[in-house]
Amino acid sequence: MNKKLASFLLLTVIFISAIFSTQAADSITFTITDPKTDICYDVENNDGYISVKHNSTILCTTFIKNADAYSLYDGVLTIYAVDNLNNSLMIYSFDFLNDTTDTFAFCCDAYLSKYCFTINEKGNIYFVSNEDTKHLCESTEGEVKKIDLKAQISQLLCVDGDCIIVITSQCTYIYRNSTVKKALDYPLSFPAKYTECGVITDASGKEYTIDGFAIKDKLPDATEAECSEYTQITETHSDTYIAESGTTVSKIKKAFADLKINEVRKADGKIINSGRVGTGTTLHLSSGQIITVIICGEVTGEGNINSRDLTAVLNHLSRKELLSGSFLTAADADNDGEITTKDALIISLMY
């Protein structure tokens, strides 16, 4: 074989190998947990081709060149890509609960770190200024507000709808409702991440919880059993009637044609003679027996399943407003005896 041809073929093989090696190096896979719903999503970025899965089900696939950062809140995954040529930030949002997508851009001089971008429930964007990496920037409808924290910022992390953890080289701040306060006299071990059940875990594995503007060590006795205290269904209903969404009083009376129903009362105690029945409705029989209606996934007593039911379950999981009684039972959409993020996902698919 001609030496020049052999050399050319060798260089070609090396070049192709280098391409595949680069592509392999650019492939990253990680899991991100939603701090509001506690639902985990698996993200794979293979050289710009991004796939997002939940329980092995693909929720979206897209191509985003130079995807630098990811944030997640309330079922919305936000991906950030910096355009150096135009000095702008491209933002891609994927709303898994409502099955919508959005893309927009705004000009900013941002610090190029994948840990230094996040977004809150109102859509305000947070990033670190490239000026000296000491300024926290908040963009609200295109207007940028800068806050000098006098120390280099390592990470921004949204852990609640309006709570942004800011880790600097000297300490840790919480930015909430346009107010910044020191939460710890030392920086969390970088990078920190939201795990589940309101817990933040730093790079060393130490766990913390958020209380207002304070970051506290998670108590050693705050075990999984304590965390599941509000998810376990401890109250049972021996006399229940499992109904479908949209069931009416007329249909109920037909189902109990062999029994005399004296009264039908809604969960608030109001007597009804027509219309839909909801979870918590009670059937008062002439025998003195009381039967409670339960509609799987319907936790507001309205009789049909909608976004308000999902919100109520998410509020329960985040411990903002706990469900109880028949509503807690109805929230167990997969009937496994406890309330988890899986139930919230199932309910989101019911309406």
PyMOL commands that set and color helices and strands:
alter all, ss='L'
color gray80, all
select helices_A, chain A and resi 3-25+224-230+249-255+307-317+325-330+341-348
alter helices_A, ss='H'
color red, helices_A
select strands_A, chain A and resi 27-33+40-46+49-54+57-63+67-73+76-83+88-95+100-107+117-119+125-128+135-140+143-148+153-160+163-168+172-176+179-184+193-194+199-201+207-211+214-217+240-243+261-265+282-285+290-295
alter strands_A, ss='S'
color yellow, strands_A
deselect
rebuild
show_as cartoon
